[in-house]
Amino acid sequence: MKNHHMVILVDSTSHALRIEQILVRHLIPCKMIPVPRHLSSDCGVCVRIEAGDWEKIKELLVQQKAAYREVHGL
């Protein structure tokens, strides 16, 4: 079964907010959520995205120099 969503883990809430703002500005669906229990992160929040958008988002985050730690499928 394919994952429909992914989460972008970050080191701080401010990084999550910045990523969310970038994605909203580019009309990419996303939602800030608590980090799922089975994943670890120094920050309590992450950004949930649709899995099919990841390649586009990855390029955008590199262009915008937006820091993130790792990405996991849900």
C-alpha positions in Angstrom: 0.0 0.0 0.0 1.3 3.4 -1.0 1.6 6.2 1.6 -0.8 9.0 0.9 0.9 11.5 3.3 4.3 12.2 4.4 5.6 14.3 7.3 8.5 16.7 7.3 10.4 16.6 10.6 12.1 19.8 11.7 14.3 20.9 14.6 12.1 23.7 15.8 8.6 25.1 15.6 9.9 28.1 13.7 11.2 25.9 11.0 7.8 24.2 10.7 6.1 27.5 10.5 8.5 28.7 7.8 7.9 25.6 5.7 4.2 25.9 6.2 4.3 29.5 5.0 6.3 28.6 1.9 4.0 25.8 0.9 0.8 27.9 1.5 2.3 30.7 -0.5 2.9 28.2 -3.4 -0.7 26.8 -3.0 0.6 23.4 -1.9 -1.7 21.6 0.6 -0.1 21.0 4.0 -0.9 21.0 7.7 1.1 21.4 10.8 0.5 18.5 13.1 2.0 16.9 16.3 4.9 14.5 15.5 3.5 11.0 15.3 4.5 8.9 18.4 6.4 6.3 16.3 8.7 9.1 15.0 11.2 11.0 17.0 12.0 14.7 16.7 13.4 17.4 18.9 10.4 19.5 18.0 6.8 18.6 18.9 5.4 19.6 15.5 5.9 18.6 11.9 4.4 19.4 8.5 2.1 16.9 6.9 2.1 16.9 3.1 0.7 14.8 0.3 3.2 12.1 -0.8 2.8 13.0 -4.5 3.9 16.6 -3.8 7.3 15.7 -2.2 9.6 16.1 -5.2 8.1 19.5 -5.9 8.3 20.5 -2.2 11.9 19.3 -1.9 13.0 21.5 -4.8 11.1 24.4 -3.3 12.7 24.0 0.1 16.1 23.9 -1.4 15.4 27.1 -3.4 14.1 28.8 -0.3 16.9 27.5 1.9 14.3 26.1 4.4 15.8 23.7 6.9 14.3 20.3 7.7 15.6 17.2 9.4 14.0 14.3 7.6 10.8 13.1 5.8 8.7 10.0 6.6 5.8 8.3 5.0 2.6 7.8 7.0 
